[in-house]
Amino acid sequence: MLSRVFGFGRRSFDSLSEQEVLALAISSEEDDARIYRAYADGLSQDFPHSAKLFEEMAAEEDGHREALIDLHRKRFGDRIPLIRREHVRGYYQRKPDWLVRPLGIDHVRGQAAEMERQAQLFYVAAAKRSSDASTRKLLGALAAAEQGHESLAESLERKHVPAEAKEEESAAERRQFILTYVQPGLAGLMDGSVSTLAPIFAAAFATHDTWQTFLVGLAASIGAGISMGFTEVASDDGRLSGRGSPIKRGLTTGIMTALGGLGHALPYLIPHFWTATGVAAVVVFFELWAIAFVQNRYMETPFLRAAFQVVLGGALVFAAGILIGNA
C-alpha cells in the first residue's frame, strides 16, 4: 500500500531504455484510446454528437499505437515489454472514466485537452532520450500530432457538433443538472428551512432556554435530513423519470434539508435568548431569499412570485411556532 502511495518500487523515467520508452508509449496510447471510447460510451445516450467526436479521437490514438508498434517491431522485434504508467515514478496518471462521471460536456473536453497536453510533453521528453534517427523522427511527429490535437478536436467538433447540436446538448446537460441536483436540493432546503421553523421557535418561546432550543433544532434538522434523503432515494430510481442517480439525489436532498434547519438552530448556541432569536430571524430571512433566488435562477419562477410564496409560507410557519410556544 505504502509503496503505491509513495512510489517505492517504481522506475524513474531516466532509467528506461529506448525499448521501454517505446513500450510505455504504446501502452499509453492504448489506454488513451480506451478512455476516449469510455467517454463516448458515457456520452452516447444524452450527447450522441459529442460521442462521435471522441470515437474519432480514439481512432486517432489507435493510429499512433500502430505506428509505435511498427517501429518497435523494426528495432526490437515482436516482444513488447510490459510497462505502464503506474510502473514509472513521476509519470502522468489518468483518472478512470468512472471518477469523472457524470460526464459533463465541458468537463470531458477539458479532461481530453489535458490528456493531449501531457502526451505531447511525454513525446518531447522521449525524443530527447533517443539516439536513433527514425525513433526521434516518429516521437517528434507524435509530439506535434498531440500538440495539434486541439485544432483536430475543434475541427471534429465542427463536423460532429454543429451549433444547433451544441445548444441542444448544453440544454440537455442543464436539464439533467436541474433534475439530479437542483430540484432535490431545493426541495430539501425548503423543507429544512420552513418545516423546522415551528418546532425550533416553539421550543425557544416555550422554554427561553437557548441550549434546549438548540438541541430541539439539531434533532429536528438531522432527523428531517435523514428522512428526506431516504424518501428521495426510495421514491424514484431515476430510470423512467431520467432524474439521475437516486443516491446523488438522496444525498443532495438530505444534506440541504439538514443545512436548512441547522441554519436557524445554530444561533441558539448564543447563550443570550433575544440575541440568539434575533440572529436566527436574520438567518431565516437569508434562507428564504436563497430559496426564492434558486427558484428564479433555475426553475424560471418569477422572482417576486417566488419570494411571495416562500415568505408567506415561512411567515405562517414562523407565526405558528411562536403562538404554540407562547401558549
MARBA-143511 format. One record per atom (N, C-alpha, C): residue in three letters; x, y, z. Coordinates in steps of 0.05 Angstrom, whole numbers, padded with zeros to 5 digits, always signed. Example, Ala and Ser with C-alpha at 12.3 -4.5 7.8 and 13.67 -1.06 7.14 Angstrom:
BEGIN
ALA+00264-00114+00156;ALA+00246-00090+00156;ALA+00264-00066+00156;SER+00257-00045+00142;SER+00273-00021+00143;SER+00258+00001+00157;
This chain:
BEGIN
MET+00017-00024+00000;MET+00000+00000+00000;MET+00017+00025+00000;LEU+00037+00026+00019;LEU+00054+00050+00021;LEU+00071+00053-00004;SER+00079+00030-00015;SER+00096+00031-00039;SER+00081+00044-00062;ARG+00055+00040-00064;ARG+00039+00052-00085;ARG+00035+00081-00081;VAL+00031+00089-00055;VAL+00027+00117-00049;VAL+00052+00134-00053;PHE+00075+00124-00043;PHE+00099+00140-00044;PHE+00117+00134-00068;GLY+00108+00114-00085;GLY+00124+00109-00109;GLY+00147+00090-00105;PHE+00149+00076-00082;PHE+00171+00057-00078;PHE+00167+00034-00099;GLY+00190+00026-00110;GLY+00189+00003-00129;GLY+00183+00012-00157;ARG+00178+00038-00162;ARG+00174+00047-00189;ARG+00200+00055-00202;ARG+00201+00054-00228;ARG+00224+00062-00243;ARG+00223+00092-00248;SER+00247+00104-00248;SER+00248+00132-00257;SER+00248+00132-00288;PHE+00238+00154-00299;PHE+00236+00156-00328;PHE+00264+00155-00341;ASP+00284+00167-00327;ASP+00311+00168-00338;ASP+00324+00141-00339;SER+00314+00122-00323;SER+00326+00095-00323;SER+00316+00077-00345;LEU+00295+00086-00360;LEU+00284+00069-00380;LEU+00301+00067-00405;SER+00303+00044-00416;SER+00317+00041-00442;SER+00299+00051-00464;GLU+00310+00054-00489;GLU+00294+00063-00511;GLU+00271+00043-00517;GLN+00276+00018-00514;GLN+00255-00002-00519;GLN+00233+00001-00498;GLU+00240+00007-00473;GLU+00220+00010-00452;GLU+00204+00036-00456;VAL+00218+00057-00466;VAL+00203+00082-00472;VAL+00183+00077-00494;LEU+00190+00062-00515;LEU+00171+00056-00536;LEU+00148+00039-00525;ALA+00154+00020-00508;ALA+00133+00003-00496;ALA+00114+00020-00479;LEU+00125+00039-00464;LEU+00109+00057-00448;LEU+00091+00074-00466;ALA+00102+00083-00488;ALA+00086+00099-00507;ALA+00063+00083-00519;ILE+00069+00058-00525;ILE+00048+00040-00537;ILE+00026+00036-00517;SER+00032+00029-00492;SER+00011+00024-00472;SER-00004+00049-00466;SER+00009+00073-00466;SER-00004+00098-00461;SER-00024+00105-00483;GLU-00016+00100-00508;GLU-00035+00106-00530;GLU-00059+00087-00528;GLU-00054+00062-00521;GLU-00076+00043-00518;GLU-00095+00051-00496;ASP-00084+00060-00473;ASP-00101+00069-00451;ASP-00117+00094-00459;ASP-00105+00113-00473;ASP-00119+00137-00481;ASP-00142+00131-00500;ALA-00137+00112-00518;ALA-00159+00105-00536;ALA-00182+00093-00521;ARG-00176+00076-00501;ARG-00197+00065-00484;ARG-00212+00086-00469;ILE-00198+00106-00458;ILE-00211+00127-00443;ILE-00229+00143-00462;TYR-00220+00150-00486;TYR-00237+00165-00504;TYR-00262+00149-00511;ARG-00259+00122-00515;ARG-00283+00106-00521;ARG-00301+00104-00497;ALA-00290+00104-00473;ALA-00307+00105-00449;ALA-00322+00131-00447;TYR-00309+00153-00454;TYR-00323+00179-00455;TYR-00346+00178-00476;ALA-00340+00166-00499;ALA-00360+00164-00520;ALA-00384+00147-00510;ASP-00378+00125-00496;ASP-00400+00108-00486;ASP-00416+00124-00465;GLY-00403+00139-00448;GLY-00417+00154-00427;GLY-00434+00177-00438;LEU-00426+00187-00461;LEU-00440+00210-00473;LEU-00461+00202-00494;SER-00459+00176-00503;SER-00475+00168-00526;SER-00505+00172-00523;GLN-00515+00167-00499;GLN-00544+00168-00495;GLN-00555+00196-00496;ASP-00541+00214-00481;ASP-00551+00242-00479;ASP-00538+00261-00498;PHE-00513+00255-00507;PHE-00499+00273-00524;PHE-00486+00258-00547;PRO-00502+00247-00565;PRO-00492+00230-00587;PRO-00472+00244-00606;HIS-00476+00270-00610;HIS-00458+00284-00628;HIS-00430+00286-00616;SER-00428+00292-00591;SER-00401+00293-00578;SER-00389+00265-00576;ALA-00406+00245-00573;ALA-00396+00217-00571;ALA-00381+00210-00597;LYS-00391+00219-00620;LYS-00377+00213-00645;LYS-00350+00226-00646;LEU-00348+00250-00635;LEU-00322+00264-00634;LEU-00301+00248-00619;PHE-00309+00236-00596;PHE-00289+00221-00581;PHE-00284+00194-00593;GLU-00302+00183-00609;GLU-00297+00158-00624;GLU-00274+00164-00644;GLU-00275+00186-00658;GLU-00255+00193-00677;GLU-00228+00198-00664;MET-00229+00211-00640;MET-00204+00216-00626;MET-00191+00189-00617;ALA-00208+00170-00609;ALA-00198+00144-00602;ALA-00185+00130-00626;ALA-00197+00133-00650;ALA-00186+00121-00674;ALA-00159+00134-00680;GLU-00156+00160-00674;GLU-00130+00174-00678;GLU-00109+00162-00660;GLU-00116+00156-00635;GLU-00097+00144-00616;GLU-00090+00116-00626;ASP-00109+00101-00637;ASP-00103+00075-00648;ASP-00082+00077-00670;GLY-00083+00097-00687;GLY-00063+00101-00708;GLY-00036+00106-00696;HIS-00034+00122-00675;HIS-00009+00127-00662;HIS+00003+00101-00651;ARG-00014+00085-00638;ARG-00005+00060-00626;ARG+00006+00041-00648;GLU-00008+00039-00670;GLU+00002+00022-00692;GLU+00028+00031-00703;ALA+00032+00057-00705;ALA+00058+00068-00715;ALA+00080+00061-00696;LEU+00075+00063-00670;LEU+00095+00057-00650;LEU+00101+00027-00649;ILE+00081+00010-00653;ILE+00085-00019-00654;ILE+00103-00026-00678;ASP+00097-00014-00701;ASP+00113-00020-00725;ASP+00142-00012-00720;LEU+00147+00011-00707;LEU+00174+00020-00701;LEU+00188+00000-00682;HIS+00173-00009-00661;HIS+00185-00028-00642;HIS+00192-00054-00656;ARG+00174-00063-00674;ARG+00180-00088-00689;ARG+00205-00086-00706;LYS+00209-00063-00718;LYS+00233-00059-00735;LYS+00259-00058-00718;ARG+00257-00046-00695;ARG+00282-00041-00679;ARG+00287-00064-00659;PHE+00265-00074-00646;PHE+00270-00092-00624;PHE+00255-00119-00627;GLY+00240-00123-00648;GLY+00226-00148-00651;GLY+00197-00147-00641;ASP+00184-00170-00640;ASP+00155-00171-00634;ASP+00149-00171-00604;ARG+00168-00177-00587;ARG+00162-00179-00558;ARG+00164-00151-00546;ILE+00141-00140-00538;ILE+00140-00114-00526;ILE+00140-00116-00495;PRO+00159-00104-00482;PRO+00159-00106-00452;PRO+00133-00095-00440;LEU+00125-00107-00418;LEU+00101-00097-00404;LEU+00110-00075-00385;ILE+00103-00050-00393;ILE+00109-00027-00376;ILE+00087-00007-00380;ARG+00075+00002-00358;ARG+00052+00020-00360;ARG+00058+00045-00343;ARG+00039+00064-00344;ARG+00043+00089-00329;ARG+00049+00085-00300;GLU+00034+00067-00287;GLU+00037+00063-00259;GLU+00064+00051-00251;HIS+00079+00042-00271;HIS+00105+00030-00265;HIS+00128+00051-00264;VAL+00121+00075-00272;VAL+00142+00096-00276;VAL+00137+00119-00256;ARG+00157+00125-00240;ARG+00154+00145-00219;ARG+00153+00173-00232;GLY+00133+00189-00224;GLY+00130+00216-00234;GLY+00117+00218-00261;TYR+00109+00195-00272;TYR+00096+00196-00298;TYR+00067+00204-00294;TYR+00056+00219-00314;TYR+00028+00228-00311;TYR+00009+00205-00309;GLN-00012+00210-00294;GLN-00033+00189-00289;GLN-00059+00197-00303;ARG-00075+00177-00308;ARG-00101+00182-00319;ARG-00122+00173-00299;LYS-00143+00189-00296;LYS-00165+00181-00279;LYS-00183+00160-00293;PRO-00191+00139-00279;PRO-00211+00121-00291;PRO-00236+00136-00298;ASP-00249+00127-00320;ASP-00271+00142-00330;ASP-00294+00145-00310;TRP-00297+00125-00291;TRP-00319+00127-00272;TRP-00313+00149-00251;LEU-00289+00159-00249;LEU-00283+00180-00230;LEU-00289+00208-00241;VAL-00295+00209-00267;VAL-00302+00235-00279;VAL-00331+00236-00287;ARG-00347+00218-00276;ARG-00376+00219-00281;ARG-00390+00235-00259;PRO-00412+00249-00265;PRO-00425+00249-00290;PRO-00409+00263-00312;LEU-00411+00254-00336;LEU-00394+00264-00358;LEU-00405+00290-00369;GLY-00401+00311-00355;GLY-00408+00337-00365;GLY-00392+00344-00390;ILE-00405+00357-00409;ILE-00391+00362-00435;ILE-00366+00378-00431;ASP-00367+00401-00417;ASP-00344+00418-00413;ASP-00322+00404-00397;HIS-00330+00388-00377;HIS-00310+00374-00361;HIS-00295+00354-00378;VAL-00309+00338-00394;VAL-00296+00318-00410;VAL-00278+00330-00431;ARG-00287+00352-00444;ARG-00270+00365-00463;ARG-00244+00376-00450;GLY-00247+00387-00426;GLY-00224+00397-00412;GLY-00205+00374-00404;GLN-00216+00351-00397;GLN-00200+00328-00390;GLN-00185+00318-00414;ALA-00198+00318-00437;ALA-00185+00309-00462;ALA-00162+00328-00470;ALA-00167+00354-00467;ALA-00145+00373-00473;ALA-00121+00369-00455;GLU-00126+00363-00429;GLU-00104+00358-00411;GLU-00089+00332-00418;MET-00104+00312-00427;MET-00092+00287-00436;MET-00073+00291-00459;GLU-00082+00307-00478;GLU-00065+00313-00502;GLU-00040+00329-00494;ARG-00043+00348-00476;ARG-00020+00364-00467;ARG+00001+00346-00454;GLN-00008+00328-00436;GLN+00011+00311-00422;GLN+00025+00292-00442;ALA+00010+00281-00461;ALA+00021+00263-00481;ALA+00042+00278-00498;GLN+00037+00303-00505;GLN+00056+00318-00520;GLN+00082+00322-00505;LEU+00080+00329-00479;LEU+00104+00333-00463;LEU+00120+00306-00461;PHE+00106+00284-00459;PHE+00120+00258-00457;PHE+00135+00253-00483;TYR+00123+00257-00506;TYR+00137+00251-00531;TYR+00161+00269-00535;VAL+00159+00294-00526;VAL+00182+00312-00528;VAL+00205+00302-00511;ALA+00199+00294-00486;ALA+00219+00283-00469;ALA+00231+00257-00479;ALA+00213+00239-00491;ALA+00222+00214-00501;ALA+00240+00217-00526;ALA+00234+00237-00542;ALA+00250+00242-00566;ALA+00278+00251-00559;LYS+00281+00266-00538;LYS+00307+00275-00529;LYS+00324+00252-00519;ARG+00311+00231-00509;ARG+00325+00208-00498;ARG+00335+00189-00520;SER+00324+00191-00543;SER+00330+00171-00564;SER+00354+00180-00581;SER+00371+00159-00588;SER+00395+00165-00605;SER+00390+00155-00633;ASP+00368+00141-00637;ASP+00361+00131-00664;ASP+00345+00151-00680;ALA+00355+00156-00704;ALA+00342+00178-00720;ALA+00313+00172-00726;SER+00306+00147-00734;SER+00279+00140-00741;SER+00261+00142-00716;THR+00271+00135-00693;THR+00255+00137-00669;THR+00250+00166-00661;ARG+00271+00182-00663;ARG+00268+00211-00657;ARG+00248+00224-00676;LYS+00249+00215-00701;LYS+00231+00227-00721;LYS+00202+00220-00714;LEU+00197+00195-00707;LEU+00170+00187-00701;LEU+00160+00200-00676;LEU+00176+00200-00655;LEU+00168+00212-00630;LEU+00163+00242-00633;GLY+00180+00255-00649;GLY+00176+00284-00654;GLY+00150+00289-00669;ALA+00144+00271-00688;ALA+00119+00273-00704;ALA+00095+00269-00686;LEU+00097+00250-00667;LEU+00075+00245-00649;LEU+00071+00268-00629;ALA+00093+00280-00621;ALA+00091+00304-00604;ALA+00077+00327-00618;ALA+00084+00330-00644;ALA+00070+00351-00660;ALA+00041+00344-00664;ALA+00035+00318-00668;ALA+00007+00310-00671;ALA-00009+00314-00646;GLU+00002+00308-00623;GLU-00012+00313-00598;GLU-00016+00342-00593;GLN+00003+00359-00601;GLN+00000+00388-00598;GLN-00021+00398-00617;GLY-00023+00385-00640;GLY-00044+00394-00659;GLY-00071+00382-00654;HIS-00074+00365-00634;HIS-00100+00353-00629;HIS-00121+00373-00620;GLU-00112+00395-00609;GLU-00132+00416-00601;GLU-00146+00426-00626;SER-00131+00431-00648;SER-00144+00440-00672;SER-00159+00417-00685;LEU-00149+00392-00682;LEU-00164+00369-00692;LEU-00190+00367-00677;ALA-00189+00370-00651;ALA-00214+00368-00635;ALA-00234+00389-00644;GLU-00223+00413-00649;GLU-00241+00435-00658;GLU-00254+00429-00685;SER-00238+00417-00704;SER-00249+00410-00730;SER-00269+00388-00728;LEU-00263+00368-00710;LEU-00282+00346-00706;LEU-00307+00356-00693;GLU-00304+00376-00675;GLU-00328+00387-00662;GLU-00345+00401-00682;ARG-00333+00416-00700;ARG-00348+00430-00721;ARG-00362+00409-00739;LYS-00349+00386-00743;LYS-00361+00366-00760;LYS-00384+00351-00747;HIS-00380+00343-00721;HIS-00399+00326-00708;HIS-00418+00342-00690;VAL-00409+00365-00681;VAL-00426+00380-00662;VAL-00431+00408-00673;PRO-00448+00411-00692;PRO-00455+00438-00703;PRO-00468+00455-00681;ALA-00472+00480-00687;ALA-00482+00499-00667;ALA-00509+00490-00655;GLU-00527+00480-00673;GLU-00553+00471-00663;GLU-00550+00447-00644;ALA-00533+00428-00652;ALA-00529+00405-00634;ALA-00516+00413-00608;LYS-00497+00432-00609;LYS-00484+00441-00585;LYS-00504+00454-00566;GLU-00521+00470-00577;GLU-00542+00483-00560;GLU-00560+00462-00548;GLU-00567+00442-00565;GLU-00585+00420-00555;GLU-00572+00404-00533;GLU-00546+00398-00536;GLU-00531+00383-00515;GLU-00528+00400-00490;SER-00523+00426-00493;SER-00520+00443-00469;SER-00546+00444-00454;ALA-00568+00446-00469;ALA-00595+00447-00456;ALA-00600+00420-00442;ALA-00593+00398-00454;ALA-00597+00372-00441;ALA-00580+00369-00416;GLU-00555+00379-00417;GLU-00538+00378-00394;GLU-00549+00395-00371;ARG-00558+00418-00378;ARG-00570+00436-00357;ARG-00595+00423-00345;ARG-00612+00411-00362;ARG-00636+00398-00353;ARG-00629+00375-00334;GLN-00609+00359-00341;GLN-00601+00337-00324;GLN-00590+00347-00297;PHE-00575+00368-00297;PHE-00564+00380-00273;PHE-00587+00389-00255;ILE-00607+00402-00266;ILE-00630+00411-00251;ILE-00645+00388-00239;LEU-00650+00366-00255;LEU-00665+00343-00245;LEU-00650+00328-00223;THR-00624+00326-00226;THR-00608+00310-00207;THR-00600+00325-00182;TYR-00595+00351-00184;TYR-00584+00366-00161;TYR-00602+00389-00152;VAL-00611+00405-00171;VAL-00625+00430-00164;VAL-00652+00424-00151;GLN-00668+00408-00165;GLN-00695+00402-00154;GLN-00694+00388-00127;PRO-00678+00366-00124;PRO-00676+00354-00097;PRO-00664+00372-00076;GLY-00644+00388-00084;GLY-00632+00407-00065;GLY-00652+00428-00056;LEU-00667+00438-00076;LEU-00687+00459-00070;LEU-00709+00448-00051;ALA-00718+00423-00057;ALA-00738+00411-00040;ALA-00728+00407-00012;GLY-00703+00399-00010;GLY-00691+00395+00017;GLY-00688+00422+00032;LEU-00678+00442+00018;LEU-00674+00468+00030;LEU-00701+00480+00040;MET-00722+00477+00023;MET-00748+00487+00031;MET-00759+00472+00055;ASP-00756+00446+00055;ASP-00766+00430+00077;ASP-00750+00436+00103;GLY-00724+00437+00100;GLY-00708+00442+00124;GLY-00711+00470+00135;SER-00713+00490+00117;SER-00716+00517+00126;SER-00743+00524+00137;VAL-00764+00514+00124;VAL-00791+00522+00131;VAL-00803+00503+00153;SER-00801+00477+00148;SER-00815+00458+00167;SER-00803+00458+00195;THR-00777+00465+00197;THR-00765+00466+00224;THR-00770+00492+00239;LEU-00781+00512+00225;LEU-00785+00537+00239;LEU-00804+00534+00263;ALA-00826+00519+00259;ALA-00845+00516+00280;ALA-00834+00503+00305;PRO-00821+00479+00303;PRO-00811+00466+00327;PRO-00789+00482+00341;ILE-00772+00495+00325;ILE-00749+00509+00337;ILE-00759+00534+00352;PHE-00776+00550+00339;PHE-00785+00575+00352;PHE-00806+00569+00374;ALA-00821+00547+00371;ALA-00839+00539+00392;ALA-00823+00531+00417;ALA-00801+00516+00413;ALA-00784+00508+00436;ALA-00771+00533+00448;ALA-00763+00552+00431;ALA-00749+00576+00440;ALA-00768+00592+00458;PHE-00792+00598+00449;PHE-00810+00615+00465;PHE-00824+00600+00488;ALA-00824+00573+00486;ALA-00836+00558+00508;ALA-00816+00556+00532;THR-00790+00553+00526;THR-00771+00549+00547;THR-00753+00573+00553;HIS-00749+00590+00533;HIS-00729+00612+00536;HIS-00702+00602+00544;ASP-00697+00577+00536;ASP-00671+00564+00542;ASP-00657+00558+00516;THR-00636+00573+00511;THR-00622+00571+00485;THR-00611+00543+00479;TRP-00599+00531+00500;TRP-00587+00504+00496;TRP-00609+00483+00489;GLN-00631+00484+00504;GLN-00652+00465+00498;GLN-00664+00470+00470;THR-00666+00495+00463;THR-00676+00502+00436;THR-00656+00492+00414;PHE-00630+00495+00420;PHE-00611+00485+00400;PHE-00613+00454+00397;LEU-00617+00440+00419;LEU-00619+00411+00417;LEU-00644+00403+00401;VAL-00666+00417+00406;VAL-00691+00412+00390;VAL-00685+00417+00361;GLY-00672+00439+00354;GLY-00666+00446+00327;GLY-00647+00426+00314;LEU-00627+00417+00329;LEU-00608+00397+00319;LEU-00622+00371+00313;ALA-00639+00362+00332;ALA-00654+00337+00327;ALA-00673+00339+00304;ALA-00687+00362+00302;ALA-00706+00365+00280;ALA-00692+00366+00253;SER-00669+00380+00252;SER-00655+00383+00226;SER-00643+00357+00217;ILE-00628+00343+00235;ILE-00616+00318+00228;ILE-00637+00297+00221;GLY-00658+00296+00237;GLY-00680+00276+00232;GLY-00693+00282+00205;ALA-00699+00307+00200;ALA-00712+00314+00174;ALA-00693+00308+00151;GLY-00667+00313+00154;GLY-00648+00307+00133;GLY-00647+00278+00126;ILE-00646+00261+00147;ILE-00645+00232+00142;ILE-00671+00222+00129;SER-00694+00232+00140;SER-00720+00224+00129;SER-00723+00233+00099;MET-00716+00258+00093;MET-00719+00267+00066;MET-00700+00253+00047;GLY-00676+00248+00056;GLY-00657+00234+00039;GLY-00666+00206+00032;PHE-00675+00191+00052;PHE-00685+00164+00046;PHE-00710+00164+00029;THR-00727+00184+00034;THR-00752+00186+00018;THR-00745+00191-00012;GLU-00726+00208-00016;GLU-00718+00214-00044;GLU-00706+00190-00058;VAL-00690+00175-00043;VAL-00678+00151-00055;VAL-00699+00130-00062;ALA-00718+00126-00043;ALA-00738+00105-00046;ALA-00760+00113-00066;SER-00764+00138-00071;SER-00787+00147-00087;SER-00783+00144-00117;ASP-00757+00144-00126;ASP-00753+00144-00155;ASP-00725+00134-00160;ASP-00722+00112-00175;ASP-00695+00102-00181;ASP-00682+00116-00205;GLY-00697+00135-00218;GLY-00687+00151-00239;GLY-00687+00139-00267;ARG-00694+00113-00269;ARG-00692+00100-00295;ARG-00714+00110-00314;LEU-00738+00112-00305;LEU-00760+00120-00322;LEU-00762+00151-00323;SER-00757+00164-00301;SER-00760+00193-00299;SER-00736+00208-00311;GLY-00713+00194-00313;GLY-00689+00207-00323;GLY-00677+00228-00304;ARG-00684+00225-00278;ARG-00675+00245-00258;ARG-00647+00239-00247;GLY-00634+00218-00257;GLY-00607+00212-00248;GLY-00606+00193-00224;SER-00581+00190-00214;SER-00576+00171-00192;SER-00592+00178-00167;PRO-00607+00158-00156;PRO-00622+00163-00132;PRO-00604+00169-00108;ILE-00579+00158-00108;ILE-00561+00163-00086;ILE-00552+00192-00086;LYS-00546+00203-00110;LYS-00538+00231-00112;LYS-00561+00249-00104;ARG-00585+00242-00113;ARG-00608+00259-00106;ARG-00614+00257-00076;GLY-00612+00233-00065;GLY-00617+00229-00037;GLY-00598+00244-00019;LEU-00572+00243-00026;LEU-00552+00258-00011;LEU-00556+00288-00013;THR-00563+00297-00038;THR-00568+00326-00041;THR-00591+00335-00024;THR-00613+00320-00026;THR-00637+00327-00011;THR-00631+00326+00020;GLY-00619+00305+00029;GLY-00614+00302+00057;GLY-00596+00324+00069;ILE-00574+00329+00054;ILE-00555+00349+00063;ILE-00568+00377+00064;MET-00582+00384+00042;MET-00595+00410+00041;MET-00617+00413+00062;THR-00631+00392+00068;THR-00652+00393+00089;THR-00639+00398+00116;ALA-00618+00383+00122;ALA-00605+00387+00148;ALA-00593+00415+00150;LEU-00581+00425+00128;LEU-00569+00452+00129;LEU-00591+00473+00132;GLY-00613+00469+00119;GLY-00635+00488+00121;GLY-00645+00491+00150;GLY-00647+00469+00165;GLY-00655+00471+00193;GLY-00633+00480+00211;LEU-00609+00472+00206;LEU-00586+00480+00224;LEU-00581+00509+00222;GLY-00588+00521+00199;GLY-00582+00550+00195;GLY-00594+00567+00217;HIS-00619+00561+00225;HIS-00631+00577+00246;HIS-00632+00563+00273;ALA-00619+00539+00275;ALA-00615+00526+00301;ALA-00588+00534+00313;LEU-00568+00537+00297;LEU-00541+00543+00307;LEU-00540+00570+00323;PRO-00555+00591+00315;PRO-00554+00615+00331;PRO-00561+00611+00361;TYR-00576+00590+00367;TYR-00583+00585+00395;TYR-00560+00573+00412;LEU-00537+00571+00399;LEU-00513+00567+00415;LEU-00504+00592+00430;ILE-00515+00615+00421;ILE-00511+00640+00435;ILE-00527+00639+00461;PRO-00515+00644+00484;PRO-00529+00640+00510;PRO-00551+00660+00515;HIS-00549+00685+00503;HIS-00570+00705+00508;HIS-00594+00700+00490;PHE-00617+00697+00502;PHE-00641+00687+00486;PHE-00649+00707+00464;TRP-00652+00733+00470;TRP-00662+00751+00450;TRP-00641+00756+00428;THR-00615+00755+00435;THR-00594+00758+00415;THR-00595+00734+00396;ALA-00597+00710+00408;ALA-00598+00686+00391;ALA-00623+00686+00373;THR-00646+00694+00384;THR-00670+00695+00368;THR-00668+00715+00346;GLY-00656+00738+00351;GLY-00653+00758+00330;GLY-00635+00748+00308;VAL-00613+00735+00315;VAL-00595+00724+00295;VAL-00609+00703+00279;ALA-00624+00685+00293;ALA-00639+00664+00279;ALA-00659+00676+00259;ALA-00672+00697+00267;ALA-00692+00710+00249;ALA-00678+00721+00224;VAL-00654+00733+00227;VAL-00639+00743+00204;VAL-00631+00719+00186;VAL-00622+00697+00198;VAL-00614+00674+00182;VAL-00638+00663+00166;VAL-00662+00663+00179;VAL-00686+00654+00165;VAL-00691+00672+00141;PHE-00688+00698+00144;PHE-00692+00716+00121;PHE-00674+00708+00098;PHE-00649+00703+00103;PHE-00630+00696+00081;PHE-00636+00669+00070;GLU-00645+00651+00086;GLU-00653+00624+00076;GLU-00676+00626+00057;LEU-00696+00642+00064;LEU-00720+00645+00047;LEU-00712+00659+00021;TRP-00694+00679+00024;TRP-00685+00693+00000;TRP-00670+00674-00019;ALA-00653+00656-00007;ALA-00638+00637-00023;ALA-00657+00618-00038;ILE-00678+00610-00025;ILE-00698+00592-00038;ILE-00711+00607-00062;ALA-00719+00632-00057;ALA-00731+00647-00079;ALA-00711+00651-00102;PHE-00686+00656-00096;PHE-00666+00660-00116;PHE-00662+00635-00133;VAL-00660+00611-00120;VAL-00657+00586-00135;VAL-00681+00581-00153;GLN-00705+00586-00142;GLN-00729+00582-00158;GLN-00729+00600-00183;ASN-00720+00625-00179;ASN-00718+00643-00202;ASN-00696+00636-00221;ARG-00673+00628-00211;ARG-00649+00623-00227;ARG-00652+00598-00243;TYR-00661+00576-00231;TYR-00661+00550-00244;TYR-00689+00540-00253;MET-00709+00548-00238;MET-00736+00538-00244;MET-00753+00558-00260;GLU-00740+00581-00266;GLU-00752+00602-00282;GLU-00779+00612-00270;THR-00780+00612-00243;THR-00803+00624-00230;THR-00798+00654-00226;PRO-00817+00671-00234;PRO-00813+00700-00229;PRO-00805+00705-00200;PHE-00785+00722-00197;PHE-00773+00726-00170;PHE-00794+00736-00150;LEU-00810+00755-00158;LEU-00830+00766-00139;LEU-00850+00745-00130;ARG-00858+00729-00149;ARG-00877+00707-00143;ARG-00864+00687-00124;ALA-00839+00679-00131;ALA-00825+00660-00114;ALA-00821+00671-00086;ALA-00813+00697-00084;ALA-00808+00709-00058;ALA-00834+00710-00042;PHE-00856+00717-00055;PHE-00882+00719-00041;PHE-00890+00692-00030;GLN-00888+00671-00047;GLN-00895+00644-00038;GLN-00879+00635-00015;VAL-00852+00639-00017;VAL-00834+00629+00004;VAL-00838+00645+00030;VAL-00839+00672+00027;VAL-00842+00688+00051;VAL-00869+00684+00064;LEU-00890+00681+00049;LEU-00916+00675+00060;LEU-00916+00649+00076;GLY-00906+00628+00063;GLY-00905+00602+00076;GLY-00887+00603+00101;GLY-00864+00615+00099;GLY-00846+00617+00122;GLY-00858+00633+00144;ALA-00871+00655+00137;ALA-00883+00672+00158;ALA-00905+00657+00173;LEU-00922+00642+00159;LEU-00943+00627+00172;LEU-00932+00606+00191;VAL-00911+00591+00182;VAL-00899+00571+00200;VAL-00885+00584+00223;PHE-00871+00606+00218;PHE-00857+00621+00239;PHE-00877+00631+00260;ALA-00900+00642+00251;ALA-00920+00651+00269;ALA-00932+00629+00285;ALA-00936+00605+00272;ALA-00948+00582+00286;ALA-00929+00573+00308;GLY-00903+00574+00303;GLY-00884+00566+00323;GLY-00884+00584+00347;ILE-00886+00610+00342;ILE-00886+00630+00364;ILE-00912+00627+00380;LEU-00934+00624+00367;LEU-00960+00622+00381;LEU-00961+00597+00398;ILE-00951+00575+00387;ILE-00952+00550+00402;ILE-00933+00552+00426;GLY-00909+00564+00421;GLY-00890+00567+00443;GLY-00900+00585+00465;ASN-00916+00604+00459;ASN-00927+00622+00480;ASN-00953+00613+00492;ALA-00963+00591+00482;ALA-00989+00581+00492;ALA-00987+00572+00521;
